[in-house]
Amino acid sequence: MASAVVCGSALVLHAATSFASEPLDETLAAASRAEDRAEPKVALELYHRAAAEHEGERLVRRAKARIDWLEARAEGDHGPLAEWLRVRSQGTATLSEEDLSVFAARVRAFPSGLVRREATQFIADAWLTHFERPSEALDAYERWSREPGIDDAERQLSAAGAALARGRLGNGEEALRELHRSGLDGRAEARFLRAERIGTIGSAVSLACLAAYAVALASLLVRVRRPFRRRDDLLAYGLVGIFTLGLPIVFVHGYDPQLVHAFAPTMGAAALVVTVTWLVAQATEPSRLLARRLKWASAAAVVAAVFLATTRSGMLTELLMAAWEPR
């Protein structure tokens, strides 16, 4: 009998707890929907009601966290926050450049505070990454860095974003100097800019090597001693292609199949240069001296072509950033 009473009391207590928590869930869901509709004042009222009526319950911590977030962005009686939430909910995918320009002009009129800083960051990032307009992005990052009340974390983000924008504008050296002066040499943005600088210099050298290689091939082709023998040339082409492209693909696939797509441009570039060299040698029958020069020119051209393919595919930047990442 006593055990039955205990079980009955437990069931009643569980039912009462479930009944009490259900309105809290509903209130929190309604407040969240109000935020999604960009109605921060309504959401704040609902969160306050939840915190007052359900003090001590576990989910009330969520309500209090949202109250702190909304009250920290109460400048302008939550009007700027409402507008900022509407734009943020759209995301950059649905925004046009005109929409972003109009919003940026309105943000400049917001009262100073967290909302204006966060909205300015959104605008700067959108100009840089989505619309690829580094001039507008640089202006927004610099305005963000001059905002009253900006903290150290925001200052680092604005400086890093401004450096990336300068790099897109061709001022990578200046961007690196600015990051160095700000003590941000170790950030990923600085590593990216250094990798981009190496890629730019290396690409110029590689293009010069390929130009010299083309001149060497042209000088050989004017000395053709016999016509192409189609069957032999096609056989040579196939053997060289298998050796320089097929075997590396097999090895890379055996290590990690996902790397085949990443390394395909570099292997293809090497295969192209080596195959062209073989075909020219087959057609011209160069002397021993010319053959030696052709070998050295083709070796340099292979390195140059692989470097260009690695740079254009983004692999070089990725590899350098991983190598320079602090341990």
ABEGO torsion letter per residue (X at the ends): XAAAAAAAAAAAAAAAAAAAAAAAAAAAAAAAAAAAAGBAAAAAAAAAAAAAAABGBAAAAAAAAAAAAAAAAABGGGAAAAAAAAAAAAEAAABBAAAAAAAAAAAAABBBEAAAAAAAAAAAAAAAAAAGBAAAAAAAAAAAAABBGBBAAAAAAAAAAAAAAAAAAGAAAAAAAAAAAAGAAABAAAAAAAAAAAAAAAAAAAAAAAAAAAAAAAAAAAABABBBBAAAAAAAAAAAAAAAAAAAAAAAAAABAAAAAAAAAAAAAAAAAAAAAAAAAAAAGBBAAAAAAAAAAAAAAAAAAAAAAAAAAGAAAAAAAAAABBX
